[in-house]
Amino acid sequence: MSGHSKWAQIKRKKAVNDSKRGQAFTKLIREITVAARSGGGDVGFNPRLRLAVDTAKAANMPAENIERAIKKGTGELEGVSYEEITYEGYGPGGVALYIETLTDNPVRTVADVRHVLTKHGGSLGTSGSVAWQFERLGQIYVDAGRYDEDSTMEAAVNAGADDLKREGGEFVVTTAPAGFHEVQSRLRSGGIEFREAELAMVAKNTVDVSGDEARKLVRLLEALDDLDDVQKVYSNADVDEAAFAESGA
């Protein structure tokens, strides 16, 4: 099970409790604002914005919050200007970390990221030091308790997906970025609803991490995710599942 996909599952469970919901909304609002700023406020002509809005709706964000974030992005309302910055680094066990941020203060953000990495046994790398270990792919998460594997696989193949794997209690449908939105649309028309979809940085190969290093890594991932400026964190770790429970994540 890839560290990235497992962490995505954990984050969805965390977002259920109210203490994490507000933080999740803040990150979603930033993404909607930046997407609208870069590609316009019409979801029909802005795939990035459509994905951000769909994700916000799936998280039960109020419609007025979504609309306000779009207007801030298009300039109809005054808002903060965010910059997209990616950081690369290493965690316990030498695992690769790819960290995506949206920030209005890059000096603060890099200091915060470096502090968390150092505190939890990691280190900040140079640009390009780990990015080559990942590739951008569309990933669509389907509830395995709601659909059987054969029907989901058939729907995914018919939709043009590249792969489907079961990871825990869900199926992960993988697509090329170019076909990401089309596959989602075809899955829906084929009767398959999904929990979440994202354009993710997926590790080309994973490394096994277990025991104390796994627990340290999970604490590091959680600490990075708790930073307001951090949007997404990806790793190439195949983490011992027990580490998530033992870490309290």
C-alpha positions, 0 to 999 in steps of 0.5 A: 500500500503506497504511503501516499494513498494510505495517508490520503485515507487517514486525512479523510478520516481526520477531516470528519472531526470538527477540529480538523474540518475548519483547517481542511476548509481553509486549505480548500478555500485557498485552492479554489481562490488560486484556481479561479485566479489562474484559470477564471471563475467558470468551472466549465472552462477551468478543470482545476477549479472544477476539481477544487469545487467538487472536493469542497462540496464533497467536504460539505463546504457551504455554497456561499463559502465556495462562491466567495472564494471564487470571487476572491480569485477572480478579483470580484472581492478583495483577497490575499494573493497566494503563491504556489511553492513546492518543497522536497525533502526526506523523512525518517528512513530516508523516504522522499517527501514532496510538499505542495504549499500555497502561501502569502509569505514564502519566508514564513512557509519555508521556515515552518516546513524546515522546522517540522522536518528537523523536529521529526527527523527529516531534512529539507532537500534541494529542488529536484532532489526527490521530484523524479521519484514521483509522477503526476496521476489522477486518482479516484477513490471508490468505496469498496463496501458499496461496490464489488471489485468486478463491476468497479473494474469494468466501469473503470476500464470502460471509462478509460482508466489506466488501473484499479487497485484495492487499498484497504476499504476503497478502490483507487482508480488511476488515470493519466492527467489528461483523462482525469475529468473524463474518467470521473464523468464516465464513472458517474454515468456508469453508476459509480459514485466516488468519495474523492478525486485528486491529481496527485504526485504518486511514487514510482516505487515505494520503500518499506518503513516499519517500527519506530521509523514508521511511527516517526514518519507518520508523526512527521506527515501529520505535523506537515499537514497541520501547517496552514500553508501546506496543501498536500504532502506525498511520500514514497513510503510503504508504511506498516499499517500498525504505525498509523494506529500507534501514532494516534493519527 
